[in-house]
Amino acid sequence: MLIINSIYFTALRYVVRATRLGLRITKGNEIKMLLDKPSINKPTAAYIGATWGALAIGVIGYLVGLWNAAMQLNEKGFYFAVFLLAMFSAVTLQKTVRDRDEGLPVTNIFLGMCWSAFASSIALLVIGLINADLFLSEKGFYGMAFVLSLFSIITVQKNIRDLTNENGETEPAAFSKPDGGIDVAANVVDIL
């Protein structure tokens, strides 16, 4: 067992050193430089277009369906307000989760508020649709347009953030690399 651990830690040490140098061991055991790759996180133009298209279809579909619905104005206002709350809370939640993932400080209270606003908007729509005097096909239409809009707005916000990071529009100090991961493993290997 000691020999296996020794082999494992030796291999890990070499992988860590290669990773620090910007090298990656590929499938054919070749070493490939990753340093000169211009953009790793930049989304493609087709993906950006698809997400904006999905957002337009979802939002326009939901709003046109709401406009043409045979319901009272207060019901339309309720569904519109829930839709706006859901869109805003989804973007805020995605940004907050990504900030925390990238090592930016996010308070637990704010993260909890984001989650509760997001969950509340979904719960309000579900409860409203269950109790609504609509055909099942109309309820399904509103639900699907709602989900499509939520998915699209989260993806559009992610694309915008990736593009601002790639174009250098974001302060580089805001995206410091968090401690941990493979460097901690390298330190453990060096100690052993």
N, C-alpha and C positions, 0 to 999 in steps of 0.2 A: 504494500500500500504506500509506503514511503517513497518508493521509486516512481510510482504513478503520479503522486503529488509533485515530486521533483520535476518530472517531465512536463506536467501541466503548467507549473509555475514558470519553468524555463520558456515554454512556448508562449505563455501569456506575456512574459517580459519582452520577447521579440515582437509580438503583435503590438504591444503598447508603444514600443519605440518606433515601429513602422508607422503606426497611426499618428504619432506626434509629428512625424516628418511629412505627413500628408500623403502617405502611401496606403494602398489597399491591396490586399492579396486577392486576386480574382480567381475565377473558377479554374482556370488552367494553371494555377500556381504562378502566374505572372504578376509582376509588381507594376502597378499603374499609378502614374502621378495624378492626383486630384487637385493640386494647387492651381493649375492653370485653367480649371473649369470656371467660366465666368459667372454662372449663376446656378446655384444648386436648388434654391427654393422658389425661383421665379416661375410662375404659372405660364403655360403656353397661351397663345392668343385664342386658340380654339376653345380651350377650357374657360377662359375669361368670357368669351362670347356666349358659350353655352350656359354659364351661370347667370349672366345678365338676361339672356333669353328666358330661362326658367323663372327668374324673378319677375320679369314683365308678364309672363303668362299667368303665374300664380296671383300676382297682385291685381292685374286687370281682370282676370276671371273672377276673383273674389268680389271686387268692387262692382263689376257689371252685374254679377248675380245678386248682390245686395241692392243695387239700384233698381233692378227689375223685379225684386221680390214683392209679393203682395202681403206686406206686413206693415204694422204701424211704424211711425217715425221713431218712437222711442225704442222699439226693437232693433231697427236699423242702426240707431245710434249706439246701442249696446254692442252689437256685433262689430261695428266699426271701431269702437273704443277698445274692445278686447283684441281686435286685430292689430291696432297700433301698439298696445301694450306688449303683445307677443313679439312683434317685430323689434321694438326697442330693447326689450329684455333679452331677446336672443342675441342681438349684436353685443350688448353689454356683457352678457355672460361669456360669449366667445372671447371677447377681448380680455376679460378678467382672467379666464382660465389660461389663455395664452400668455398673458403677462406673468402669471405665477409660474408657468412652465419655463419661461425664459429667465426667471430669476428676479423679476421686478417685484417690488413689495406690493402686496395686496392684502388688505385686512380681511380677517375672517368674517367680520360683520358685513362688509360690502359684498363679499362672495355669497354669503347667506342671503342677503337682500336680492342679489341677482337671481339666485336659484328660486327663491320664493316668488318673485315676480314672474319668472318664466313658468313655474309650476301653476301659479294662480291663473295666468292667462289661458293655459291649456285646460285647466279644470273648469274655468268659467265658460269656455267655448263648448266643452263636452256637456256640461250640465245644461247650458242654454240650448244646445241642439237636441238633447234628450227630451227636454220639456217643451220644445217648440212644436207648433202645430203645422209641421211641414211634411211633405212626402219624404219617404226614405231616400229617394234619389236626390232630393234637394239637400238633405242632411249630409249625404255622402259627398255631394259636390262641394259644399262649404268646408267639410272636413279635409278633403283632398287638396283644395285650393289653399287652405290654411297651412297644411303640412308642406306643400310645395313651396309656398312663400317663405316659411321658416327655414327650410333647408337652403333655399337660394340666398336668403339674406345673410345667413351665417357664412356661406361659401363666398359670396361677393365681398363680405367684410374681410375674410381671410385673404382673398386675392389682393385687395387694396393694401392690406398691411404688408403682404409679401412684396408687392411692387414698391411701396414706399421704402422698405428696408433695402431692396436691391438697387433702387435709384439713389440711395444715400440721402433721402429726405428726412430720415429719422436720425436723431442724435445717436452716434455710435456708443456713447457711454451708457445709454439706456439699455443696451443689449449686451451687458457683460456676461461672460460665460459662467454659469453656475459651477460652484465647486462640487466635485463628486465624479461619479462615473468611472471612466477608465483610468483617470489619473490617480484616483484613490486606490484602485486595484494595482497600479504600478508601484505606488508607495508601499503597499502591503508586500508586494513581491520583492521589492528592494530590501525591506526589513527582514524578510525571511531569508 
